[in-house]
């Protein structure tokens, strides 16, 4: 079994992991934490599974991370929040069930229990939330914190997310479709290239060191309201990318960087003119894009 061989190689195959998972309900677009890990060994357990460095996460701090397939594709992107006695994991509601199944499979001989807490959710705010944590991707996305009331994500949050160039788990990333580089996890602190092994690490490390990430999710400025997600973005007869989530005349797109650099005609998606933008937090080269603050 590939997972078993991975954990043995990491030195975790025979040790008992004693922790507890609490699973909480969440609304669309990450409005609730999925799992709370408790126990003395929970840090090491998550460190060997997720892309981010969990070992150095202090209580109250959060990191962006992902659980990958052995082939290196994102099964679930998530937030990990350190607490005094464990961790809180915040993922998309649509992915919670599969995430719990995967983590249950990965526990092997670990002593792990899962408890559903349906009355908890996450709220977001541009101002600091007492007992909450700052969004680890970009500070402009504000704060997140636990709440006893369920609430849908504000359209303003989606608009801010898209303008900032941040992908959504459901609308943009999906499950087992993209590599971490394509969703910019390497740019947003979601991947550590210095920690020990984790599921899918070899593929991700090879992509990083060889620079083979050809496609990236980038923000777009459109000349009219965006067509439906999945509409092709073309330069003449050349396919350059695919439209993803949108808010008015702003959108995200999965863009082939090499084809964007070579584009000799204006970019169009269903007769709407497209301008690809490069956010200030992006460290890789995007030829043919306009820089944004």
C-alpha positions as CSV (number, residue, x, y, z in Angstrom):
1,X,0.0,0.0,0.0
2,X,1.6,3.3,-1.1
3,X,0.4,5.2,2.1
4,X,1.8,2.6,4.4
5,X,5.2,2.6,2.7
6,X,5.2,6.4,2.8
7,X,4.5,6.5,6.6
8,X,7.1,3.9,7.3
9,X,9.7,5.8,5.3
10,X,8.8,8.9,7.4
11,X,9.3,6.8,10.6
12,X,5.7,6.9,11.6
13,X,4.5,3.5,10.5
14,X,4.6,1.7,13.8
15,X,4.0,4.5,16.3
16,X,0.6,5.0,17.9
17,X,-1.0,8.4,17.2
18,X,-3.3,9.4,20.0
19,X,-5.5,12.3,18.9
20,X,-9.2,13.2,18.4
21,X,-10.9,14.7,15.4
22,X,-13.9,16.9,15.9
23,X,-15.7,17.6,12.6
24,X,-17.9,20.6,12.3
25,X,-20.4,21.6,9.7
26,X,-19.7,24.4,7.3
27,X,-21.6,26.4,4.7
28,X,-20.4,27.1,1.1
29,X,-17.0,28.7,0.5
30,X,-15.3,27.6,3.8
31,X,-17.6,29.1,6.4
32,X,-16.8,26.4,8.9
33,X,-13.9,24.3,10.2
34,X,-14.0,20.7,9.2
35,X,-11.8,18.9,11.8
36,X,-10.3,19.6,15.2
37,X,-7.3,17.4,16.0
38,X,-6.4,16.8,19.7
39,X,-3.6,14.8,21.3
40,X,0.1,14.9,22.0
41,X,1.0,13.3,18.6
42,X,-1.5,15.2,16.4
43,X,1.2,17.6,15.2
44,X,3.4,14.8,13.9
45,X,0.5,13.0,12.3
46,X,-0.5,16.1,10.3
47,X,3.1,17.0,9.5
48,X,3.5,13.7,7.7
49,X,0.3,14.2,5.6
50,X,-0.1,17.9,4.7
51,X,2.0,20.1,2.4
52,X,2.7,22.9,4.9
53,X,5.1,22.9,7.8
54,X,2.9,22.1,10.9
55,X,5.8,21.5,13.3
56,X,6.5,25.2,13.8
57,X,2.9,26.5,14.0
58,X,2.4,28.3,17.3
59,X,-1.0,28.3,19.1
60,X,-3.3,30.9,17.6
61,X,-1.5,30.9,14.3
62,X,-2.8,29.4,11.0
63,X,-1.3,28.1,7.8
64,X,-2.6,27.3,4.4
65,X,-2.1,23.7,3.3
66,X,-3.4,20.8,1.3
67,X,-3.9,17.1,1.4
68,X,-2.6,15.6,-1.9
69,X,-3.0,12.4,-3.8
70,X,0.1,10.2,-4.2
71,X,0.3,11.7,-7.8
72,X,0.6,15.2,-6.2
73,X,-2.8,16.6,-7.1
74,X,-4.9,18.5,-4.5
75,X,-7.6,16.5,-2.8
76,X,-8.5,19.2,-0.4
77,X,-7.0,22.6,0.3
78,X,-7.5,23.8,3.8
79,X,-6.5,26.0,6.7
80,X,-4.7,24.5,9.8
81,X,-5.1,26.5,13.0
82,X,-2.9,25.6,16.0
83,X,-4.5,25.5,19.4
84,X,-3.0,24.8,22.8
85,X,-3.9,21.2,22.7
86,X,-4.3,20.4,19.0
87,X,-5.4,21.8,15.7
88,X,-8.5,23.1,13.9
89,X,-8.8,22.2,10.2
90,X,-11.0,24.4,8.0
91,X,-11.9,23.0,4.5
92,X,-14.7,23.3,2.0
93,X,-18.0,21.8,3.1
94,X,-18.3,19.8,-0.1
95,X,-14.9,18.1,0.6
96,X,-15.5,17.4,4.3
97,X,-16.8,13.9,3.9
98,X,-14.0,12.7,1.6
99,X,-11.4,14.4,3.7
100,X,-12.6,12.6,6.9
101,X,-12.6,9.3,4.9
102,X,-9.0,9.9,3.8
103,X,-7.8,10.9,7.2
104,X,-9.5,7.8,8.7
105,X,-7.7,5.7,6.1
106,X,-4.4,7.4,6.8
107,X,-4.5,6.8,10.5
108,X,-3.6,3.1,10.1
109,X,-3.1,1.9,13.8
110,X,-3.6,5.4,15.3
111,X,-6.2,5.9,18.0
112,X,-8.4,8.5,16.4
113,X,-12.1,9.4,16.9
114,X,-14.3,11.7,14.9
115,X,-17.1,13.8,16.4
116,X,-19.5,15.9,14.4
117,X,-20.2,19.3,15.9
118,X,-23.1,20.7,13.8
119,X,-23.7,23.9,15.7
120,X,-20.3,25.5,14.9
121,X,-19.3,27.6,11.9
122,X,-16.7,30.2,10.9
123,X,-17.3,33.8,10.4
124,X,-15.0,36.2,8.6
125,X,-14.4,39.9,9.2
126,X,-12.0,42.7,8.0
127,X,-11.5,43.5,11.7
128,X,-9.8,41.4,14.3
129,X,-12.0,38.7,15.8
130,X,-11.2,38.0,19.5
131,X,-9.9,34.4,19.7
132,X,-9.7,34.3,15.9
133,X,-6.8,34.1,13.4
134,X,-5.7,36.1,10.5
135,X,-6.2,34.6,7.0
136,X,-2.7,33.0,6.4
137,X,-2.8,33.6,2.6
138,X,-3.0,37.4,2.5
139,X,-3.6,39.8,5.3
140,X,-6.1,41.8,3.2
141,X,-8.5,38.9,3.5
142,X,-9.0,39.7,7.2
143,X,-9.8,37.5,10.1
144,X,-11.6,34.2,10.7
145,X,-13.0,32.8,13.9
146,X,-15.4,30.3,15.4
147,X,-19.1,31.1,15.7
148,X,-22.2,29.3,17.1
149,X,-24.3,30.6,14.3
150,X,-24.4,29.3,10.7
151,X,-24.1,31.9,7.9
152,X,-23.5,32.0,4.2
153,X,-20.4,33.6,2.8
154,X,-20.9,37.3,1.9
155,X,-20.8,38.2,-1.9
156,X,-18.3,40.9,-0.8
157,X,-15.9,38.2,0.4
158,X,-16.0,36.4,-2.9
159,X,-15.4,39.7,-4.8
160,X,-12.5,40.5,-2.6
161,X,-11.1,37.0,-3.0
162,X,-11.3,37.1,-6.8
163,X,-9.8,40.6,-7.0
164,X,-6.9,39.4,-4.8
165,X,-6.3,36.4,-7.1
166,X,-7.2,33.7,-4.5
167,X,-8.8,30.5,-5.7
168,X,-11.9,28.9,-4.1
169,X,-11.9,25.2,-3.2
170,X,-15.1,24.4,-5.1
171,X,-15.3,27.0,-7.8
172,X,-11.6,27.0,-8.9
173,X,-9.5,24.2,-7.5
174,X,-11.8,21.2,-7.2
175,X,-10.7,17.7,-6.2
176,X,-7.9,15.8,-7.8
177,X,-7.7,18.3,-10.7
178,X,-4.8,20.7,-10.0
179,X,-1.3,20.5,-8.7
180,X,-0.4,22.9,-5.7
181,X,1.7,25.1,-8.0
182,X,-1.3,25.6,-10.4
183,X,-3.4,26.9,-7.5
184,X,-0.5,29.0,-6.2
185,X,-0.1,27.2,-2.9
186,X,3.7,27.6,-3.3
187,X,3.2,31.4,-3.4
188,X,0.8,31.6,-0.5
189,X,2.7,29.6,2.2
190,X,0.8,26.5,1.5
191,X,3.8,24.3,0.6
192,X,7.0,23.8,2.5
193,X,10.0,22.7,0.5
194,X,12.2,22.2,3.6
195,X,10.1,19.8,5.8
196,X,10.2,16.0,5.7
197,X,8.1,13.9,3.4
198,X,4.3,14.0,2.9
199,X,1.9,12.4,0.5
200,X,2.6,13.6,-3.0
201,X,5.9,15.4,-2.1
202,X,8.1,13.9,-4.8
203,X,5.9,15.3,-7.6
204,X,5.6,18.7,-6.0
205,X,9.3,19.0,-5.3
206,X,10.1,18.0,-8.9
207,X,7.8,20.6,-10.3
208,X,9.4,23.2,-8.0
209,X,13.0,22.4,-8.8
210,X,12.5,21.9,-12.6
211,X,10.1,24.9,-13.0
212,X,7.6,22.8,-14.9
213,X,4.4,24.5,-13.7
214,X,2.9,25.6,-17.1
215,X,-0.5,26.7,-15.8
216,X,-1.4,29.0,-13.0
217,X,-4.6,30.5,-11.6
218,X,-4.5,34.3,-12.1
219,X,-6.9,37.2,-11.8
220,X,-8.5,38.6,-14.9
221,X,-10.1,42.0,-15.7
222,X,-12.9,41.7,-18.3
223,X,-14.5,44.3,-20.6
224,X,-18.0,43.0,-19.6
225,X,-19.6,40.7,-17.0
226,X,-17.9,37.3,-17.1
227,X,-19.4,34.3,-19.0
228,X,-20.0,31.1,-17.2
229,X,-17.2,29.2,-15.5
230,X,-15.5,26.8,-17.9
231,X,-15.6,29.1,-20.9
232,X,-12.4,29.0,-23.0
233,X,-10.0,31.9,-23.1
234,X,-8.4,32.3,-26.6
235,X,-6.0,34.4,-28.4
236,X,-7.2,34.0,-32.0
237,X,-7.4,30.2,-32.6
238,X,-5.0,29.4,-29.7
239,X,-6.4,28.2,-26.4
240,X,-4.8,30.2,-23.6
241,X,-6.8,29.2,-20.6
242,X,-10.2,28.6,-18.9
243,X,-12.5,31.0,-17.0
244,X,-13.1,30.1,-13.4
245,X,-15.1,31.9,-10.7
246,X,-16.1,35.5,-11.3
247,X,-17.7,38.6,-9.7
248,X,-19.0,41.1,-12.2
249,X,-16.1,42.1,-14.5
250,X,-13.5,40.5,-12.4
251,X,-12.6,36.8,-12.6
252,X,-10.0,34.1,-12.1
253,X,-8.7,31.9,-14.9
254,X,-6.4,28.9,-15.2
255,X,-3.9,30.3,-17.7
256,X,-1.2,28.6,-19.7
257,X,1.8,30.9,-19.0
258,X,3.7,29.9,-22.2
259,X,0.7,30.5,-24.4
260,X,0.0,33.8,-22.8
261,X,3.6,34.9,-23.4
262,X,3.3,33.9,-27.1
263,X,-0.2,35.4,-27.7
264,X,-0.3,37.6,-30.8
265,X,-4.0,38.5,-30.6
266,X,-6.2,40.0,-27.9
267,X,-7.5,37.5,-25.3
268,X,-11.2,36.8,-25.6
269,X,-13.7,34.6,-23.7
270,X,-17.1,34.4,-25.4
271,X,-16.5,37.8,-27.1
272,X,-15.5,39.4,-23.8
273,X,-12.0,41.0,-23.8
274,X,-9.7,39.6,-21.1
275,X,-6.6,41.2,-19.5
276,X,-4.5,38.9,-17.3
277,X,-3.2,40.4,-14.2
278,X,-0.2,39.6,-12.0
279,X,-0.8,40.3,-8.3
280,X,2.1,41.8,-6.2
281,X,2.4,38.5,-4.2
282,X,3.2,36.4,-7.3
283,X,6.9,35.7,-7.5
284,X,7.0,33.9,-10.8
285,X,7.2,35.5,-14.2
286,X,4.0,36.2,-16.1
287,X,4.9,37.6,-19.5
288,X,1.9,39.3,-21.1
289,X,0.2,40.2,-17.9
290,X,-0.3,43.6,-16.3
291,X,1.0,44.1,-12.8
292,X,-1.4,45.0,-10.0
293,X,-0.8,46.4,-6.5
